[in-house]
Amino acid sequence: MANTSLTALVSAFARAYHAEHYETAIFKDSLAKQVMTEQEYDAISSNMCRAIQFFQPDFSGSQQDALRYVVNNQLSPSPLGRAAFTERALQQAAVLGARQYLILAAGYDTFAYRQPTWAEQLHIFEIDHPDTAADKQSRISRLQWDAPANLQLIAADFNDSSWTQKLLANSYYSASTRSFASLLGISYYLTKEAFRELLTALAHIMPAGSSIVFDYPDELTFTPQAGSRAQKQVMMAASAGEPMQASYAYLELESVLEQAGWLIYEHLTPAEITDQLFQHYNQSNPQHPITAFDNVNYCLAVKR
């Protein structure tokens, strides 16, 4: 599993835990737990229980209480919120004519295997690092899941500019067909120049009217003014060998997008994410509320 993403596996764990424990969910990924082995699920559970003193030094309660606290406060908010935001925007894009869905850094995303009927008209392209892509496919093979007819797999490294050529070489992909791309969990781990190049590359292979969705850390993320959860997330990423590289002020991000050919269509701050995407869950689970992650915003942009 060299070069496979630990953060992607923890994100899958967070989605799996939420789907298993809450009937009314922020986002329900019914397949996430199956993609993991029991040993992986249990190991992450144990590690997070042991980490409770790092996340909440004055915590008192059972191991299950500790795990729930860590998952709900630290692990789940971003994977759940950004997935809910993305699939809401994707459905609307499909209604408006998008026919291709690019999942960049797909990790252990399960959309292609639990796709709703409205997605059957889409060609889905999962694009990820060759090592992570190979690991995911070994998991799919173990589960004996049939590959959906509308799914294409592209193994590529975004640090290598030739990734677009690999996509364009796929006979199912058309650069003239309106498309939707998700870039979840990517902006944190690329330098500003690399992220700018990625946005520009996407604009070159997607026609006008196409859209992209991504989450990004705000300009306070690497400062003492960041929320406690954000500060700890930066430390966790570094300790996992995947250090965060960049953060953005809104006006800076707007400028980067405009230079690459994109215009912001929808933008949510943490307070807006909690209000719009978490409200139904919180009303149904008042004893275990979840709030959007500190210093992380969501953006939907459209190509001019």
Disulfide bonds with the S-S distance in Angstrom:
none
